[in-house]
Every structure is written in C-alpha cells, then in structure tokens.
Amino acid sequence: ARQKQVPHDDRAAFLRLDELFHHTLATAAGRAYAWSVIESVKAQMDRVRFLSVDDLQIGRLIEQHERIVDAIAAGDVGGAEQALRMHLREILKSLPEIARSREEFFDGTG
C-alpha cells in the first residue's frame, strides 16, 4: 500500500520500500540470516534495480508484491512461491535491455 503512494518519479523512495518488502518477507520466513548474507553481496543487483525501475512498470511490481502477500495471507504456500519466483525473474528479464540502453554502466566483459 505504501508503494502505491510513492510518486512514479521517486525511484529512491520506491526502492527503499521494495527493500523493506523483501527484508520483511525474509524475516517473516525465518530467514533473517539469509537476508543479511544477501545484503552483503547485492550491490550489483541494487545498481541494476535502480537502473531498471524507470523501464519496469512500477505498477506491475506492486501487483506482483500484492500477489505474494495475498497468497501468504491465504495460506497458499505454492501460490506464494510461484508469485515470488515470477517476481524475482523480473530483473533477469529486464537485464539485457538495461545493458543495451545503459552501456556506460556495463563493461562488456560478461
């Protein structure tokens, strides 16, 4: 709900709430330690997320978050897992286009 209130041009605020969403899921799932490990190595992922938030439709990301939360609230473990996997694949789908459109941020060495 808080993500819906963020102006679409405020990428930093949206990403702070996105970070909170993912942190909250990890903590609620009893995976706080796993989240701390992810945080220590995700600088490159954060860079890509920041670059892609303009290109991705923020509304689509929010809808994906809502599907995850709704499945959790309904006790639908399989549905929550499926929704979360789809959501996490979003960045992988957008990465090639981001690399093409923002070549200055990628060194091309693969």
C-alpha positions in Angstrom: 0.0 0.0 0.0 2.9 2.4 0.8 4.5 1.7 -2.6 1.3 2.8 -4.3 1.6 6.2 -2.6 5.1 6.9 -3.9 5.3 9.3 -6.9 6.4 7.4 -10.0 9.4 9.7 -10.4 10.8 9.0 -6.9 12.8 5.9 -7.7 14.8 6.1 -4.4 11.6 6.0 -2.3 10.1 3.2 -4.3 13.3 1.1 -3.9 13.6 1.8 -0.2 10.1 0.3 0.2 11.0 -2.5 -2.2 14.0 -3.3 0.0 11.7 -3.2 3.1 9.2 -5.6 1.4 11.9 -8.2 0.6 13.5 -7.8 4.1 10.1 -8.3 5.7 9.4 -11.4 3.7 12.8 -12.9 4.6 12.4 -12.1 8.3 8.8 -13.4 8.4 10.0 -16.6 6.8 12.6 -17.0 9.5 15.5 -16.3 7.1 16.9 -13.1 8.6 20.4 -14.5 8.4 20.0 -15.3 4.7 18.8 -11.8 4.2 22.0 -10.4 5.9 24.1 -12.6 3.6 22.2 -11.3 0.5 22.6 -7.7 1.7 26.4 -8.1 1.9 26.7 -9.2 -1.8 23.9 -7.5 -3.6 25.4 -4.1 -4.6 25.4 -5.0 -8.3 21.8 -6.2 -8.1 20.8 -2.9 -6.4 22.5 -1.0 -9.2 20.5 -2.9 -11.8 17.3 -2.5 -9.8 17.9 1.3 -9.7 18.5 1.5 -13.4 15.6 -0.7 -14.3 12.9 0.9 -12.1 12.2 3.5 -14.9 12.0 0.9 -17.5 9.8 -1.5 -15.5 6.3 -0.6 -14.8 6.2 0.2 -11.1 2.5 -0.8 -11.1 3.5 -4.3 -12.3 6.0 -4.7 -9.5 3.4 -3.6 -6.9 0.9 -6.1 -8.4 3.4 -8.8 -8.0 4.0 -7.8 -4.4 0.3 -7.9 -3.8 0.0 -11.4 -5.3 2.8 -12.6 -3.0 1.1 -11.0 0.1 -2.3 -12.3 -0.9 -1.1 -15.8 -1.3 0.7 -15.7 2.1 -2.4 -14.3 3.8 -4.5 -17.1 2.2 -2.0 -19.7 3.4 -1.3 -20.7 -0.2 2.3 -21.8 0.0 2.5 -22.9 -3.6 0.9 -19.8 -4.9 3.2 -17.6 -2.8 6.3 -19.5 -4.0 5.1 -19.2 -7.6 4.4 -15.5 -7.3 7.7 -14.8 -5.6 9.6 -16.7 -8.3 7.9 -14.8 -11.0 8.7 -11.5 -9.3 12.4 -12.4 -8.8 12.7 -13.3 -12.5 11.6 -9.8 -13.5 15.0 -8.4 -13.1 16.5 -11.2 -15.2 14.1 -10.4 -18.0 14.9 -6.7 -18.0 18.7 -7.1 -17.7 19.6 -7.5 -21.4 17.6 -4.3 -22.3 19.2 -2.4 -19.4 22.6 -3.4 -20.5 21.9 -2.3 -24.1 20.4 1.1 -23.1 22.9 1.9 -20.4 26.1 0.6 -21.8 28.2 3.1 -19.8 27.3 1.1 -16.6 28.4 -2.3 -18.1 32.0 -3.2 -19.1 31.1 -5.8 -21.6 33.4 -8.4 -20.3 30.4 -10.6 -19.3 
